[in-house]
Amino acid sequence: MSNIKKTGMLHRAFSLFLFNSDNELLMQRRSPQKITFPNLYTNTCCSHPLSTIPLEIDDTSGAKHAAIRRVKDEMGITDISYEDIHFMTRIIYFGASGGTCANSSTWGEHELDHVLIVKKDVDFVPNPNEVSETRYISRSELEELLENEEEFPVTPWFRIIARSMLTSWWDNIDKVHEMSDERFTSLVSSTRE
């Protein structure tokens, strides 16, 4: 964390939210082996575009390609296409990892996070090195879970998105393609440590 605090290093990320035809959100619990934010609940898939993969270099387009790659690696989902993914916004956030892994207090994130939504029924087989638990939740269950973070601890980016933007998108999930705005950026931070 000291290098992030001292230099303000920022890197690109994406957060993919996958909804099924019953308008339920597929969530995962991060594996206890994860270096950052182990054992926390979060959205369907979150990771980083890589500068070594040409399709992932461009801003929003790169985030979508990275999401296709990582949702396969993390969740075993192979039937999401580029066209299925809707870009919603970008957020900038900072968060210390905490958690239970060795040296977890030294880790954290300072990210420009591209928020992506997919509505599609999919089959999935989570990678146990990445994901320890999965569950679909309804919109009303989300509100209950966010009120009880002692039993349902969530990642900082999920908390920010869920509390500030997710419910309006969820309420309009069948029109989400109309809500995308590649020009919009939300600057939000989380200093929870």
C-alpha positions as CSV (number, residue, x, y, z in Angstrom):
1,M,0.0,0.0,0.0
2,S,2.9,2.4,0.7
3,N,3.9,2.5,-3.0
4,I,0.3,3.3,-4.0
5,K,-0.1,6.0,-1.4
6,K,3.3,7.5,-2.2
7,T,3.2,7.4,-6.0
8,G,-0.5,7.4,-6.6
9,M,0.0,4.5,-9.1
10,L,-3.2,3.8,-11.0
11,H,-3.9,0.9,-13.3
12,R,-6.8,-0.3,-15.5
13,A,-9.3,-2.8,-14.3
14,F,-12.8,-4.0,-15.2
15,S,-15.8,-5.3,-13.2
16,L,-18.2,-7.5,-15.0
17,F,-21.8,-7.9,-13.6
18,L,-23.6,-10.9,-15.2
19,F,-27.4,-11.1,-14.9
20,N,-29.5,-14.1,-15.8
21,S,-32.9,-14.1,-17.5
22,D,-34.5,-13.9,-14.0
23,N,-32.7,-10.6,-13.5
24,E,-30.5,-12.2,-10.8
25,L,-26.8,-11.1,-10.4
26,L,-24.2,-13.9,-10.4
27,M,-21.8,-13.1,-7.6
28,Q,-18.6,-14.9,-6.5
29,R,-16.6,-15.1,-3.3
30,R,-12.9,-14.6,-4.0
31,S,-10.7,-17.6,-3.2
32,P,-8.8,-17.5,0.1
33,Q,-5.6,-17.9,-2.0
34,K,-6.1,-14.5,-3.7
35,I,-3.4,-11.9,-2.8
36,T,-5.8,-9.0,-2.8
37,F,-9.2,-9.1,-1.1
38,P,-9.3,-12.8,-0.3
39,N,-12.6,-14.3,0.9
40,L,-14.6,-11.3,0.0
41,Y,-17.8,-11.3,-2.1
42,T,-17.8,-9.4,-5.4
43,N,-19.4,-9.2,-8.8
44,T,-19.2,-12.0,-11.4
45,C,-15.6,-11.3,-12.5
46,C,-13.1,-8.6,-11.9
47,S,-9.5,-8.3,-13.2
48,H,-7.2,-6.3,-15.4
49,P,-6.6,-5.8,-19.1
50,L,-3.1,-6.7,-20.1
51,S,-0.8,-4.5,-22.1
52,T,0.8,-7.6,-23.6
53,I,-2.4,-8.7,-25.4
54,P,-3.0,-6.4,-28.4
55,L,-6.9,-6.6,-28.2
56,E,-6.8,-5.5,-24.5
57,I,-4.8,-2.3,-25.0
58,D,-7.6,0.1,-26.1
59,D,-9.6,1.6,-23.3
60,T,-13.2,0.3,-23.2
61,S,-12.7,-2.2,-26.1
62,G,-9.7,-3.6,-24.2
63,A,-11.6,-4.0,-21.0
64,K,-14.3,-5.9,-22.8
65,H,-11.8,-8.3,-24.4
66,A,-10.1,-8.7,-21.0
67,A,-13.5,-9.6,-19.5
68,I,-14.0,-12.3,-22.0
69,R,-10.6,-13.8,-21.3
70,R,-10.9,-13.6,-17.5
71,V,-14.5,-14.7,-17.1
72,K,-13.4,-17.9,-18.9
73,D,-10.4,-18.3,-16.5
74,E,-12.2,-17.4,-13.3
75,M,-15.7,-18.8,-13.9
76,G,-15.4,-21.2,-16.8
77,I,-17.9,-19.1,-18.8
78,T,-17.2,-19.6,-22.5
79,D,-20.3,-18.3,-24.3
80,I,-20.0,-14.5,-23.7
81,S,-19.3,-12.5,-26.8
82,Y,-18.0,-8.9,-27.2
83,E,-21.5,-7.9,-28.3
84,D,-23.0,-9.3,-25.1
85,I,-21.0,-6.8,-23.0
86,H,-22.4,-3.3,-22.3
87,F,-20.0,-0.7,-21.0
88,M,-21.7,1.4,-18.3
89,T,-19.1,3.8,-16.8
90,R,-15.7,4.1,-15.3
91,I,-14.8,4.7,-11.6
92,I,-11.6,5.5,-10.0
93,Y,-11.2,4.0,-6.5
94,F,-8.6,3.3,-3.9
95,G,-8.9,0.4,-1.4
96,A,-6.6,-1.4,1.0
97,S,-6.9,-5.2,0.9
98,G,-7.1,-6.2,4.5
99,G,-8.2,-9.8,4.5
100,T,-6.6,-12.9,6.0
101,C,-3.7,-13.9,3.6
102,A,-0.1,-13.4,4.6
103,N,0.9,-9.7,4.1
104,S,-2.6,-8.8,3.0
105,S,-2.3,-5.4,4.7
106,T,0.5,-4.5,2.3
107,W,-1.7,-5.0,-0.8
108,G,-4.5,-2.9,-2.2
109,E,-5.8,-1.4,-5.4
110,H,-5.9,2.0,-7.1
111,E,-7.8,1.5,-10.2
112,L,-9.6,3.0,-13.2
113,D,-12.3,0.4,-13.2
114,H,-14.5,-0.1,-16.3
115,V,-17.9,-1.3,-15.2
116,L,-19.5,-3.8,-17.6
117,I,-22.9,-5.5,-17.7
118,V,-24.0,-8.7,-19.4
119,K,-27.5,-10.2,-19.4
120,K,-27.4,-13.8,-20.5
121,D,-28.0,-17.3,-19.2
122,V,-24.7,-19.1,-19.0
123,D,-23.2,-22.3,-17.7
124,F,-20.2,-21.9,-15.4
125,V,-17.6,-24.0,-13.6
126,P,-15.6,-21.7,-11.3
127,N,-11.8,-22.1,-11.0
128,P,-11.2,-23.0,-7.3
129,N,-7.9,-21.0,-7.3
130,E,-9.9,-17.9,-8.1
131,V,-13.4,-18.5,-6.7
132,S,-14.5,-20.3,-3.5
133,E,-18.3,-19.8,-3.8
134,T,-20.9,-18.5,-6.3
135,R,-24.5,-17.5,-5.9
136,Y,-27.2,-15.7,-7.8
137,I,-28.9,-12.9,-5.9
138,S,-32.0,-10.8,-6.4
139,R,-32.1,-7.1,-6.1
140,S,-33.8,-7.3,-2.7
141,E,-31.2,-9.8,-1.5
142,L,-28.4,-7.3,-2.5
143,E,-29.8,-4.7,-0.2
144,E,-30.0,-7.2,2.7
145,L,-26.4,-8.3,2.1
146,L,-25.0,-4.8,2.0
147,E,-26.6,-4.1,5.3
148,N,-24.8,-7.1,6.8
149,E,-21.1,-6.9,5.8
150,E,-19.9,-8.8,8.9
151,E,-21.5,-11.9,7.4
152,F,-21.2,-10.9,3.8
153,P,-18.0,-8.9,3.4
154,V,-17.6,-7.3,-0.1
155,T,-14.8,-5.8,-2.1
156,P,-14.5,-2.0,-2.1
157,W,-15.3,-1.6,-5.8
158,F,-18.4,-3.8,-5.5
159,R,-19.5,-1.7,-2.5
160,I,-19.1,1.6,-4.4
161,I,-20.8,0.3,-7.5
162,A,-23.6,-1.4,-5.6
163,R,-24.4,1.6,-3.4
164,S,-24.2,4.3,-6.1
165,M,-25.1,2.9,-9.5
166,L,-26.1,-0.8,-9.6
167,T,-29.7,-0.5,-8.5
168,S,-30.7,2.0,-11.2
169,W,-29.1,-0.3,-13.9
170,W,-30.7,-3.3,-12.3
171,D,-34.1,-1.6,-12.4
172,N,-33.6,-1.0,-16.2
173,I,-31.6,-4.2,-17.0
174,D,-33.5,-4.8,-20.3
175,K,-32.6,-1.2,-21.4
176,V,-29.0,-1.2,-20.1
177,H,-27.7,-0.8,-23.7
178,E,-29.4,2.6,-23.7
179,M,-27.7,3.7,-20.5
180,S,-24.1,3.1,-21.7
181,D,-22.0,6.3,-22.0
182,E,-18.4,5.9,-22.9
183,R,-17.8,9.5,-22.2
184,F,-18.8,9.4,-18.6
185,T,-16.4,8.8,-15.8
186,S,-17.3,8.7,-12.1
187,L,-14.6,9.6,-9.7
188,V,-15.2,7.7,-6.5
189,S,-12.8,6.6,-3.7
190,S,-12.9,4.1,-0.9
191,T,-10.5,4.6,2.0
192,R,-11.8,1.7,4.1
193,E,-8.8,-0.1,5.6
